[in-house]
């Protein structure tokens, strides 16, 4: 992504967990037991803010709706 502005993620250690948030938008955040877990949850939960979409190979993106 040449020329794209970097999105800064701030990770703070709290009493018993880590809190990760976008520096420009502290309303988008996630918590985790480790720094990596907090950042991973943030990216998975708010990937659209980064312009990314995470797909798991072989799994549907949306739950299937079954009409009986």
N, C-alpha and C positions, 0 to 999 in steps of 0.2 A: 504494500500500500504506500507507494512512494508519494510524498507530498501531503499525506493525511496527517492531521494534528493528532498527537498522542493523547489518549484518555488516561488521566491520572487516577489511580485507585489508592485510597488511604486506608491502611490497616492499623487498628488500635487494639492493644491488649486490654481487655476488661478483667474484672476480678476472676472469672472462671471460663472465659471464652475470648474469641477474637471477633472484632467487628470490622467489616470492610464496606466502604462506600465510595462512590465516585466523588472526587474532589469538587467537581462543578455542580453536582446534584446530590447533596447528602440525603435526600429523600429516597434514593435508590441504594439500598444496603442489604447486607446479609451477615449472619453470624455463623461461626463454626468453632469446633474444638481446637483447630489449628489455623495458622494463617492461610495455608493452602486450601483448607476446607471452606473458609469464609470467602476467599477470592473465587473459588470454583462455584460456590452457590451463587455469588453475585453475577458471575458471567452467565451461568445457566438461567438465572431468573431475569436478568436484564440484558441479554445479549443484543437485543435490538438497539440499545444505546451505543453499542460498539460496532454495529453494522454486521454482526455475525449471527449465524443460526447453527445450533448444535443438533446434529442428527445422529442417532444410534443406528448403525447398519443393521438392516433386517427387521427393524421395529417401526410400526406406524408412528407418525408424528402426533396425530390426534387420536383420541379414543374412538373406536368404531361405534357407530350408533346402530343398534339392531332393533328393527321394528318387527314385532311378532304378529 
